[in-house]
Amino acid sequence: QVQLVESGGGLVQAGGSLRLSCAASGLTFSSYTMGWFRQAPGKNREFVAGVSRDSGTTDYADSVKGRFTISRDNAKKTVYLQMNSLKPEDTAVYFCAASSLISSITTRIPQYNYWGQGTQVSVSS
């Protein structure tokens, strides 16, 4: 079956960096648009970043532009999220997601077929 497994979360001070990874199995990874989402306590899940199947296109939420970088390695079936200059408001559970329903990057949650279990990112002030 399809599995998406995130790793790399943790506790970091404001201004620090973390790199999240999401390892995929059970799917043809290169056929999926990949995205990262996050959900803070009491808030809705929101789009953070997305990358197209061939890494040719990326997209970011305004709140993370210039600080976060999404990338993927199709040979390793892994998508990454490099997070720099972290802020307390970045604190959330971060989820990776895979979409075969649309070829372009989508911010819409229903258009993602598969989800990981999430990894906690906590940023202290």
Secondary structure, DSSP 8 states (H G I E B T S, - for coil): --EEEEE--EEEETT--EEEEEEEESS-GGGSEEEEEEE-TTS--EEEEEE-TTSS-EEE-TTTTTTEEEEEETTTTEEEEEE-S--GGG-EEEEEEEESS-SS----GGG--EE---EEEEEE-
